[in-house]
Amino acid sequence: MRKLIFIIIILAIGLGIAGFWYWQRNPYSKEILKLEILGPTEAKISEEVEYTVKYKNNGNVRLEEPRLIFEFPEHTLLEEGFVRRREIGPEELGDIYPGEEKTFKFRGRLFGKEGDLKTVKAWLNYRPKNLQARYESSTTFTTKIRILPITFNFDLPSRIEAGRNFGVSLNYYSSLDYPLSDLAIRVEYPDGFEFIKSTPSGPDKTEWEISLLNKAEGGRIEILGKLSGELGEYKIFKAQLGIWIEGEFVLLKEVTRGLEITEPRLSIFQTINGQTNYIASPGDLLHYEIYFRNIGE
């Protein structure tokens, strides 16, 4: 009998503890608040895109003191400049009542290399009524940068003779509806390349600035130089088109082109008045002679 009473007492204590725990536990789940982002899956570079943040309270508890944070990916241009985070506080949001649904829109222009994936993020934190704990729901959305409507290519021979001057051209042309500013072109030369001059000239031998590029506008950079190397050796030229954003060079397009060093086939030189380095004086009569010879097979 005593044993039965003891068992009953133990069961009562256990049930009491379980009931107290159930009464004390927080019945609220953050899954009750549905948060999502709607937007384009693809976008052209610099195109203004719009993201819609949508939330709905699917529970029966009022959500108080909400705060919505929206974050753009790196290198997004907004009307007020390059600002990544936007925050909307309780003053504008107000309490979120059961069944209530709201949307907020965010616009910006995405910059990056074609094929890049740009991810926006949103957080909504709040406090359910009669609870001290704060909860947070979050979500993301990804947009892919489509093919960049800017032509950017090399124009250079496929074969050159070692030690002979030759030209390298970089051509660019924009079909974008939006003007681009603060652009730059960078060139990486292969080993053995000797830079002679360029048109236009740049701040150094490897970089040129483009202050503004409107739709249906373009240009050309012409570089004169010469290469040294072994017969049959391949040399690779690389160029990048990018935009300066907050002091950072953001790559937009990249091109590479190779050429082969071949044996010389033609020798050509000239003399002036019988000298190869004649220095003329005013009034001198100049006699030019040009010599050429086939030295190939």
DAQUIGI-V428378 format. One record per residue. RES is the residue in three letters. PHI is phi in whole degrees, 0 to 359 (999 if undefined). PSI is psi as a letter, one per 20 degrees, with the letter a starting at -180 (999 if undefined). BURIAL is # if it has 9 or more other ideal C-beta (glycine too) atoms within 8 Angstrom, else .. Layout:
BEGIN
RES PHI PSI BURIAL
RES PHI PSI BURIAL
END
This chain:
BEGIN
MET 999 g .
ARG 298 h .
LYS 296 g .
LEU 295 g .
ILE 297 h .
PHE 298 g .
ILE 297 g .
ILE 298 g .
ILE 296 g .
ILE 298 g .
LEU 298 h .
ALA 296 g .
ILE 297 g .
GLY 298 g .
LEU 296 h .
GLY 295 g .
ILE 297 g .
ALA 297 h .
GLY 293 g .
PHE 296 g .
TRP 296 g .
TYR 295 h .
TRP 290 h .
GLN 279 h .
ARG 294 q .
ASN 276 o .
PRO 280 i .
TYR 276 q #
SER 237 p .
LYS 292 i .
GLU 291 i .
ILE 294 h #
LEU 269 o #
LYS 266 p .
LEU 235 p #
GLU 212 q .
ILE 240 p #
LEU 245 p .
GLY 186 a #
PRO 284 q .
THR 280 h .
GLU 222 q .
ALA 205 q #
LYS 282 q #
ILE 299 p #
SER 71 i #
GLU 288 p #
GLU 287 p .
VAL 245 q #
GLU 239 p #
TYR 247 p #
THR 248 p #
VAL 265 p #
LYS 234 p #
TYR 223 q #
LYS 214 p #
ASN 271 o #
ASN 270 j .
GLY 261 a .
ASN 243 k .
VAL 241 p #
ARG 287 p #
LEU 256 p #
GLU 250 q #
GLU 51 l .
PRO 286 q #
ARG 217 p #
LEU 256 p #
ILE 238 p #
PHE 240 p #
GLU 236 p #
PHE 279 q #
PRO 289 r #
GLU 301 q .
HIS 65 l #
THR 254 p #
LEU 265 p #
LEU 254 r #
GLU 299 h .
GLU 268 j .
GLY 116 a .
PHE 272 n #
VAL 237 p .
ARG 277 h .
ARG 253 p .
ARG 236 p #
GLU 231 p .
ILE 240 p #
GLY 267 a .
PRO 300 h #
GLU 299 h .
GLU 269 h .
LEU 284 g #
GLY 72 r .
ASP 291 q .
ILE 256 o #
TYR 276 q .
PRO 306 p .
GLY 82 i .
GLU 284 q .
GLU 227 p .
LYS 221 q #
THR 227 q .
PHE 225 q #
LYS 247 q .
PHE 227 p #
ARG 239 q #
GLY 192 r #
ARG 249 p #
LEU 272 p #
PHE 233 q #
GLY 166 r #
LYS 284 q #
GLU 300 p #
GLY 96 i .
ASP 295 q .
LEU 256 p .
LYS 250 p #
THR 247 p #
VAL 261 q #
LYS 227 q #
ALA 219 p #
TRP 232 q #
LEU 227 o #
ASN 249 q #
TYR 196 r #
ARG 231 o #
PRO 298 q #
LYS 303 p .
ASN 71 j .
LEU 237 q .
GLN 272 h .
ALA 289 q .
ARG 257 q .
TYR 242 q #
GLU 219 p #
SER 249 q #
SER 219 q #
THR 201 r #
THR 223 r #
PHE 209 p #
THR 242 p #
THR 239 p #
LYS 262 p #
ILE 284 p #
ARG 286 r #
ILE 305 p .
LEU 284 p #
PRO 281 l .
ILE 231 p #
THR 278 p #
PHE 210 o #
ASN 208 r .
PHE 269 q #
ASP 227 o .
LEU 207 q #
PRO 293 q .
SER 276 i .
ARG 221 q .
ILE 219 r #
GLU 268 p #
ALA 299 p #
GLY 82 i .
ARG 259 p .
ASN 298 q .
PHE 209 r #
GLY 253 q .
VAL 236 p #
SER 241 q #
LEU 241 p #
ASN 249 p #
TYR 220 q #
TYR 204 p #
SER 251 p #
SER 247 j .
LEU 290 q #
ASP 284 i .
TYR 254 p .
PRO 290 q .
LEU 249 p #
SER 238 r .
ASP 59 k .
LEU 275 q #
ALA 210 q #
ILE 241 p #
ARG 241 q #
VAL 234 p #
GLU 249 p .
TYR 268 q .
PRO 285 r .
ASP 300 p .
GLY 93 i .
PHE 274 p #
GLU 247 o .
PHE 283 p #
ILE 252 g .
LYS 196 r .
SER 216 q #
THR 228 o .
PRO 288 r .
SER 279 q .
GLY 243 r #
PRO 297 h .
ASP 213 a .
LYS 276 i .
THR 237 i .
GLU 219 p #
TRP 227 p #
GLU 260 q .
ILE 238 o #
SER 293 h .
LEU 208 p .
LEU 230 o #
ASN 272 r .
LYS 297 q #
ALA 65 k .
GLU 241 q .
GLY 197 a #
GLY 187 a .
ARG 217 q .
ILE 245 p #
GLU 249 p #
ILE 240 p #
LEU 249 p #
GLY 196 a #
LYS 213 q #
LEU 239 q #
SER 242 q .
GLY 168 r #
GLU 277 q .
LEU 300 p .
GLY 87 i .
GLU 285 q .
TYR 259 p .
LYS 241 p #
ILE 247 p .
PHE 257 q #
LYS 226 p #
ALA 224 q #
GLN 230 p #
LEU 251 p #
GLY 216 r #
ILE 230 q #
TRP 275 o #
ILE 232 o #
GLU 52 l .
GLY 80 j .
GLU 245 p .
PHE 277 o .
VAL 258 o #
LEU 289 p #
LEU 250 g #
LYS 215 q #
GLU 218 p #
VAL 227 q #
THR 228 q #
ARG 209 p .
GLY 248 q .
LEU 219 r #
GLU 247 p #
ILE 274 p #
THR 244 r #
GLU 286 q .
PRO 294 q #
ARG 243 i .
LEU 220 p #
SER 252 p .
ILE 216 p .
PHE 204 r .
GLN 224 q #
THR 233 q #
ILE 239 o #
ASN 53 k .
GLY 80 j .
GLN 237 q .
THR 277 h .
ASN 231 l .
TYR 288 p #
ILE 254 o .
ALA 274 q .
SER 246 q .
PRO 304 p .
GLY 90 i .
ASP 295 q .
LEU 272 p .
LEU 255 p .
HIS 242 o .
TYR 263 p .
GLU 230 p .
ILE 248 p .
TYR 247 p #
PHE 218 q .
ARG 209 p .
ASN 279 o .
ILE 252 j .
GLY 275 a .
GLU 272 999 .
END
